[in-house]
Amino acid sequence: MKDEKLVIKMIDGRSLSVPLSWYPRLLYASSQELQNWQILGDGYVIEWVDLDEHIGIEGLLAGKCSGESSKSFELWLAPRVS
């Protein structure tokens, strides 16, 4: 993810690449936080536990970015940049 993209490799051989700017919590995450992820719901959701980030595969396929409000993101980010 160093090139600021999230790349998902599907089990059917397809790959999906989206900019991390779509998911600001991932963009501001450390390498260690980015590596701490898991698949939930029989493969329907990716969760980054340390970031409290959950991304649905259907949303990714539909081209939807994070629905988090700017206020919520600012509250999450504040302790990280202090």
C-alpha angles and dihedrals in degrees: 000000000000090000088061096252132117110222119194119193111204122212090241090064099260122126126208122199124191131170116260087228085077087066107036094186088063091046091056096040126112120243089253092053092048091054093053100082137126139190116245136187099028091306099316098112137036115210128197100198098195092050099042087232124147121181122188117219092220089057091050091051090049091052096246120154127205116306092205114130119242090241092055091048092048090053090050093046099045098081091045096058098038 
